[in-house]
Amino acid sequence: MQFFADDGQSSPFALGRSFMEPEADMGANEITTRPLTKADYDHIVRVIDKWWGGPTSALAHPVYFYELGDLAMVAETDGVMVGFLLGFIAHRGPTGYVHLVGIHPDYRRMQVGTRLYEGFEKAAARNRCTSLKAITTLGNEGSVRFHEALGWKVEEVPNYAGPGRARIVFTKSLSN
Ligand SMILES: CC(C)(COP(=O)(O)OP(=O)(O)OC[C@H]1O[C@@H](n2cnc3c(N)ncnc32)[C@H](O)[C@@H]1OP(=O)(O)O)[C@@H](O)C(=O)NCCC(=O)NCCS
């Protein structure tokens, strides 16, 4: 039986499945993306520390759902949330800014992040963005490799987040 959340969208919460313990036979060969709901946001703040492997929940500030969440997305397979992207349009440019992305650890290297980024890039282009941008901390090699694989430019910027706080800055032009 299929259940639906209040907003009429298929809800993995209503199915009573645990996002943290997906069934073993669930593949990621049919990954779909859709807009983020409040139920999704509530789930993300519960799992994000585990998905990232450390305290990260402060990065999922509610402003990225309530005020800046129009283009935020989740990825699902078989009704299970396997990834999310919190991104928004920054006026300068305008630029499609990816603030936070997380993929369920059991579903990495299955193109989930790629699907989310493809969806966000299309949405950014529809909103007349000329570029995309994201940042990460030094040492996040998985993120660097991921962005490189998707054709983003990678640059280490000293003092980006304040004195002595360098960041890796990812950019991608959408003008071509
Ligand atoms: C980085 C992250 C978003 C990648 O998501 P993903 O769904 O696993 O990525 P994809 O399967 O779409 O990968 C696409 C390509 O990127 C590259 N890639 C992705 N993760 C990689 C890793 N850990 N090491 C090396 N290359 C990687 C590969 O070329 C990959 O293609 P392949 O699997 O066919 O070789 C995910 O690992 C994650 O959530 N990490 C923790 C949180 C984080 O670092 N977020 C980003 C901060 S900016």
The ligand as an SDF file (V2000), in Angstrom:
LIG
                    3D

 48 50  0  0  0  0  0  0  0  0999 V2000
   30.9990   13.7810   -1.6990 C   0  0  0  0  0  0  0  0  0  0  0  0
   29.6570   13.0890   -1.8550 C   0  0  0  0  0  0  0  0  0  0  0  0
   28.5490   14.1410   -1.9350 C   0  0  0  0  0  0  0  0  0  0  0  0
   29.6670   12.3110   -3.1880 C   0  0  0  0  0  0  0  0  0  0  0  0
   28.3940   11.7290   -3.4050 O   0  0  0  0  0  0  0  0  0  0  0  0
   28.2290   10.3270   -4.1690 P   0  0  0  0  0  0  0  0  0  0  0  0
   26.7820   10.0880   -4.3940 O   0  0  0  0  0  0  0  0  0  0  0  0
   28.9670    9.2680   -3.4480 O   0  0  0  0  0  0  0  0  0  0  0  0
   28.9590   10.6350   -5.5570 O   0  0  0  0  0  0  0  0  0  0  0  0
   28.7130    9.9700   -6.9930 P   0  0  0  0  0  0  0  0  0  0  0  0
   28.4230    8.5120   -6.8510 O   0  0  0  0  0  0  0  0  0  0  0  0
   27.6820   10.7630   -7.7290 O   0  0  0  0  0  0  0  0  0  0  0  0
   30.1620   10.1630   -7.6440 O   0  0  0  0  0  0  0  0  0  0  0  0
   30.3930   10.6650   -8.9450 C   0  0  0  0  0  0  0  0  0  0  0  0
   31.8800   10.6180   -9.1930 C   0  0  0  0  0  0  0  0  0  0  0  0
   32.5670   11.4970   -8.2820 O   0  0  0  0  0  0  0  0  0  0  0  0
   33.8230   10.9000   -7.8910 C   0  0  0  0  0  0  0  0  0  0  0  0
   33.7860   10.6010   -6.4620 N   0  0  0  0  0  0  0  0  0  0  0  0
   32.7260   10.6880   -5.6170 C   0  0  0  0  0  0  0  0  0  0  0  0
   33.0930   10.3930   -4.3400 N   0  0  0  0  0  0  0  0  0  0  0  0
   34.4160   10.1120   -4.3810 C   0  0  0  0  0  0  0  0  0  0  0  0
   35.3690    9.7080   -3.3900 C   0  0  0  0  0  0  0  0  0  0  0  0
   35.0240    9.5580   -2.0930 N   0  0  0  0  0  0  0  0  0  0  0  0
   36.6480    9.4900   -3.7860 N   0  0  0  0  0  0  0  0  0  0  0  0
   37.0200    9.6460   -5.0830 C   0  0  0  0  0  0  0  0  0  0  0  0
   36.1520   10.0150   -6.0720 N   0  0  0  0  0  0  0  0  0  0  0  0
   34.8640   10.2390   -5.7230 C   0  0  0  0  0  0  0  0  0  0  0  0
   33.9570    9.6290   -8.7330 C   0  0  0  0  0  0  0  0  0  0  0  0
   34.6080    9.9720   -9.9490 O   0  0  0  0  0  0  0  0  0  0  0  0
   32.5060    9.2570   -8.9730 C   0  0  0  0  0  0  0  0  0  0  0  0
   32.3120    8.4520  -10.1240 O   0  0  0  0  0  0  0  0  0  0  0  0
   32.5910    6.8550  -10.0210 P   0  0  0  0  0  0  0  0  0  0  0  0
   31.9510    6.3440   -8.7550 O   0  0  0  0  0  0  0  0  0  0  0  0
   31.9430    6.3180  -11.2690 O   0  0  0  0  0  0  0  0  0  0  0  0
   34.0840    6.6760  -10.0040 O   0  0  0  0  0  0  0  0  0  0  0  0
   29.3840   12.0510   -0.7260 C   0  0  0  0  0  0  0  0  0  0  0  0
   30.4940   11.1950   -0.6100 O   0  0  0  0  0  0  0  0  0  0  0  0
   29.1370   12.6740    0.6550 C   0  0  0  0  0  0  0  0  0  0  0  0
   27.9850   12.9260    1.0100 O   0  0  0  0  0  0  0  0  0  0  0  0
   30.2050   12.8710    1.4460 N   0  0  0  0  0  0  0  0  0  0  0  0
   30.0950   13.3750    2.8370 C   0  0  0  0  0  0  0  0  0  0  0  0
   29.6400   14.7730    2.8830 C   0  0  0  0  0  0  0  0  0  0  0  0
   30.4450   15.7010    1.9970 C   0  0  0  0  0  0  0  0  0  0  0  0
   31.6480   15.6390    1.9180 O   0  0  0  0  0  0  0  0  0  0  0  0
   29.7010   16.5860    1.2840 N   0  0  0  0  0  0  0  0  0  0  0  0
   30.2900   17.5190    0.3210 C   0  0  0  0  0  0  0  0  0  0  0  0
   30.8550   18.7190    0.9970 C   0  0  0  0  0  0  0  0  0  0  0  0
   31.0610   20.0580   -0.1570 S   0  0  0  0  0  0  0  0  0  0  0  0
  1  2  1  0
  2  3  1  0
  2  4  1  0
  2 36  1  0
  4  5  1  0
  5  6  1  0
  6  7  2  0
  6  8  1  0
  6  9  1  0
  9 10  1  0
 10 11  2  0
 10 12  1  0
 10 13  1  0
 13 14  1  0
 14 15  1  0
 15 16  1  0
 15 30  1  0
 16 17  1  0
 17 18  1  0
 17 28  1  0
 18 19  1  0
 18 27  1  0
 19 20  2  0
 20 21  1  0
 21 22  1  0
 21 27  2  0
 22 23  1  0
 22 24  2  0
 24 25  1  0
 25 26  2  0
 26 27  1  0
 28 29  1  0
 28 30  1  0
 30 31  1  0
 31 32  1  0
 32 33  2  0
 32 34  1  0
 32 35  1  0
 36 37  1  0
 36 38  1  0
 38 39  2  0
 38 40  1  0
 40 41  1  0
 41 42  1  0
 42 43  1  0
 43 44  2  0
 43 45  1  0
 45 46  1  0
 46 47  1  0
 47 48  1  0
M  END
$$$$
